[in-house]
Structures are given as C-alpha cells and as structure tokens.
Amino acid sequence: MNRWIPGRRERPGPDAETPPEPRTPLRLVEGETYTGWEAIYLDNVHRIYRLMFSKVGNRPDAEDLTAEVFLSALRPLRTSASVGEVRAYLLATARSVLAAHWRRTLGQEITAIDIERVAADFGRPPEAGRSAERVAGILAALPDRYRRVLELRFLRSYTIREAARELGVSVGNAKVLQHRALRLAAEVVREDHSDDRMGR
Amino acid sequence: MKGLRRYVEDLLKGRRPRSFPVEEADADALRLAIELRAARPGSDAPREEFVADLHRRLAEPDNVARAPMPVGRRLVLGGALAGVGAVAGVTIDRAITGGETPPSDGTMTPDSGRWHPVVAAADLPDGAVHSFDAGSTTGFVTRDGGRLRAVSGVCTHQGCRLHVEGGARLRCPCHQALFALNGAVLHHRLPAPIPALPRLAVREAGGVVQVYVSSA
C-alpha cells in the first residue's frame, strides 16, 4: 500500500529550479477561448468546488468559497482570454479566497492551494484516484484499530455509535480511539513531509 | 483539544465547523481530518441546486457586467502564451517601477504581505490601466512598454480616492490634483507640495497580474 510515496517523490519539489517538463494539460487548450461567462462558469464550477471541498472538507464552506471565487473573478475576466488564462485566473482567485477564509476563521492557514500543482490537474477530468490513494497510504501506516476507526468514520460515514459497535468498544472509547488515531496519523504525515509539504 | 474534537465532529456531520484557538499540533490534525473527509467517496461533487443557484446569482446584472472592451488580438494571444508558460511552473517576473518619479514614500512594503491577484495578464494590454481593490489597499496597475507598474489609488494630500482620467492620468476628485500613472505629481493647486503616490511591487505569475499588499 505504499505506492503513493514513490509516486509523489518522483515529482520535482516545490522549489525546483529548473522549469518542469510541460506536464500541464493547459498547453493543450492554449488557443481556445470561452464563448461567454456562462461557459466559463459551467466549465469550471465543478472543478473549483471540488478543489475547495478538498481544502475545507465540508459543504457549507466549500459552497461559500466557490461562490466567492466566481463572484469576484468573473467581472474582471474577459472571455477573449484563453481557457488556460481563465483557469489560471480562477485558481489564483481561489487561492486568495481560501487564504482569507482561514485567516477569518482559524487565524492560520490550515490548507493552501499550490497553483502549480493544482494547475497540472485542473484541465483533466476528475479522478478520485490520487487523493484516495494518498489517504489509503496514510491509513496503511497506522495500527489496525486506529486505521479502522478512521476508515469507518471518515470514509464510510459511520456515526460514533455505529463505529463503536463495529469495533466492539464503548462510545467513550471509540471517541478516544478516533482522537488518538487522528493525532497519530497527523504525525505520520508530518514525518513523511519533511521533504514534501502536503497541500502547500 | 475540545475545539479540535468539535471541529472534526462538524466535518464528519457535514456541518459548517466552528472556529477555535488552534495550536500547532491541532493544525496538522485538522489538515488530515479535512483530507480524510474529502476522500469520502462521492462527497466532493457540488449539489445541483447550488450550481444552479450560483448560476442565477451570477446572471444578475449587478454581478457580472459584460461589456467586453476591444483588445488587440495579438496582445491577447501574447499574454495567453506567457500565462501558460508561467502556469507550467516558470514563475515570476517581478517588475518594480523605476526611479524617475519625485521623492515619495517609495514602494509600499507592508510588514507582512501577500500577492493579491488583480487581473488576468491578457486583460492588461500595453497602455491599459486597471484599478484594483485589495482590501487594505486600492490602486491602479498599468502596463507601459511591456513593463508593469502599480501605484496606490489614494491621493497623498487628504486621502481621497483617485480615478482614471483620459485613460492616462489619475485625478483626485477632492482638490483636483493630477498624478501620472507612475505616481508622479503632475499638477495641483495646493499651498504645499504633495508627495508622489506610493508604488507597489507588481508581478505577473500564472497568467495573472498580482500586487504585493498587506496580508492583514
């Protein structure tokens, strides 16, 4: 289950000096333009929402932030800009909208949008594969019970009561287990990221 | 610890999480909780009602003013290609305006700053002026001979907000002071001289013109 680690390390680091290979699919569409703001919206709203959801993990915030991106970005955009340009602008807007969200709510940037990394995926059809694989990698590094409680609660929508029953422990124990599992998993990620910062 | 638990519980229940005082260790756990929650199968697609509703909001005339201004095709394409290059990972072309203006407060240098996106690079052809409002700072960016400039949009006399006049000057509505796009004072009818407009660091990154403003 460790496939995800070598996969990430093959990519150039965030501070790589040399320009990366032209891996961005934006090149494929550089000559195309949108026919109007509605086309811009319909083509990108799902992408922006998905991106925001991956950064905040809840629907109300993801919806608000997505709306903010389009409400502030569509006005200065001219549709004669290329598809790549429009997307770059939406991404830049999304990045500052997300940063402002964290400043406003928790006072520090919990997650951030790495424009270069995201841009490489932005033009592609969505694939659940990579983040699912990453998460599977993190979970695989945990002791069995920790892994299971996180799986049940985060990935399979179990309530704490259902998860406790499934694990054969009391609700109180399940809560403690979940909390410790989250802390431990965060540590696993932190250690792994001394050379590769997550989501940054 | 309680705050973190409640935040995570909100994430799991799909509610809007409430803020709490975050410690460093919390931040890592939060980041992970968000990632795990976002990996739940099928949960990252927007609701159709949301997509339709936002579509309607955007269609309201106040929200999207569609008045395309003519732009030379050549310039648009040039900008587009440059933008794509930048997105591919070759950042950052910083251009701070030169020193031909009279002494002023110089370049704005906030203690803690961030790059604020102003306009798609393709939408700022040579000779164009674009106003921006970055919260703490308002101003104007221009492209002149391929070079980007950004200046504060606030009159150095009494703080009135400037507007573009004739596409190439900045006029103060309060006492009619007139500034050049590089911030220099062109004329005024005030008893004492006024400084030039502070300049801002400006760059083009990822196909977007950005200015450096306070992050507070």
Interface residues (C-beta under 8 A of the other chain):
Chain A: A16 P19 P20 P22 R23 T24 L26 R27 E30 G31 G36 W37 E38 Y41 L42 V45 H46 Y49 R50 F53 S54 K55 V56 G57 N58 R59 P60 D61 A62 E63 T66 A67 F70 L71 L74 R75 P76 L77 R78 T79 S80 A81 S82 G84 E85 V86 A88 Y89 L91 A92 T93 R95 S96 A99 R103 T105 L106 G107 Q108 I110 T111 I115 E116 A119 P126 A128 S131 A132 R134 V135 I138 L150 R153 F154 L155 R156 S157 K175 Q178 H179 L182 R183 A185 A186 E187 V189 R190 M198 G199
Chain B: M1 R5 V8 D10 L11 L12 G14 R15 R16 P17 S19 F20 P21 V22 A25 A27 D28 A29 L30 R31 L32 A33 I34 E35 L36 R37 A38 A39 R40 P41 S43 D44 A45 P46 R47 F50 V51 L54 H55 R57 L58 A59 N63 V64 A65 R66 P68 M69 V71 R73 V76 L77 G79 A80 L81 G83 V84 A86 V87 A88 G89 V90 R114 H116 P117 V118 V119 A120 A121 A122 D123 H130 A205 G206 G207 V208 Q210 S215
